[in-house]
Amino acid sequence: MKTLLECKWALQILKYLAEGPKRPSELLRIISGISERILFDRLRALEREGIIYKKSSSGYPLRTLYYLDHGAGLDELISLISKVSENTLFLKVLSSKWMIPILKALKDPAPPKELLIRFRNLSQKVLYENLKVMVEIGLIERKVIPSIPVKVVYQLSREGEKILPALLKAKSIILSTGKRRSPGP
């Protein structure tokens, strides 16, 4: 089961709250693709876990601001997320169950069949979807070897080699934090 911190929306909320307090309407504007329902669901879950807190002003108009709780022990993760230049790529990979294991496996060139054997619970469809995304964002390279029959192998690109250590570190922080917290939505 995924922890709350493996959710791409929760990670983006944390990233923007690290910049300072935000109103829900601000978060809706700056986090592209998130719906109002999902935003409030994740805000409630993060608040329940003690990762963020909110302050509401009394009076009219009612203003609610969400703050990051720096005592939650996530400073290292948030610092890492904030430093990475390709945040959307970083968050997409962190929130995927299979991308990091596939990236680790592709330190050495491997054909898709070998990856399917290595990861028994990974379906062919999910493997190819993940490979396609990782090729598009430049983390891996697809090489066609002209032979009979034609062989296709995948391997880490230079960009993938550069970002893999940061991804592994972030994932370990998420998983260690997730063990101390209850699962998210």
Summary of the structure (lengths in Angstrom):
residues: 185
radius of gyration: 19.1
end to end distance: 10.0
largest distance: 75.1
contacts: 526
relative contact order: 0.17
helix: 56%
strand: 13%
